């Protein structure tokens, strides 16, 4: 955990626009839990709202001064923290490994970690479902160019976010984005297939990791 004096420009996609003050009120089953999600990659939120006629893209400025921040490097910890928040570790709830990841972001105002984008969703799901090992997953992470997401988890963090710009997405642009999102997902499937074949006998599967951490 660290504090920072940085000011960063980030992006947020909303299905119907933001109404009222920014607040940490996303659904629980998000990568890093309930919060207000922003990203460094402008395209990522666009692909999330391309199916919504009222979707809007926001350009934001986040002031990190005085915030307690957890910055998660890409790797197994990142994947297991996402697994916890998506409900994939419920079978070992109460175990040491579950408690470790459940407590990882305690007391943090902001969590910073790589985005599980369209391509990464496919690879992560294969890991969660026991189809690929941790070694295959980590090799996948290094092969994909992922942007970072900043998650404001507290009212304090949200109060330090300023909206710089609001942009409505036209029907024509949304159609382009839909095709791009599907293409990205197809690339992820192809990459996962290749890595699964290459590393199918190396590393540990999720159930093996969880059993060792009980």
Protein Blocks (a to p, Z undefined) as FASTA:
>chain_A
ZZdfbdcddddddfkbpedjdddfbcfklfkopaddddfblklmmmmmmmpmkbccdddd
ddfehiacddddedjklmmmmmmmnopmmmmgoiaklmmmmmmmgoiabdcdddddfklm
mmmmmmmnopacfklmmmmmmmpccddddddfbfklmmmcccfbdcdddfklmmmmmmmm
mmmmmmmmmmmmmmmmmmmmgcjdfklmmmmmZZ
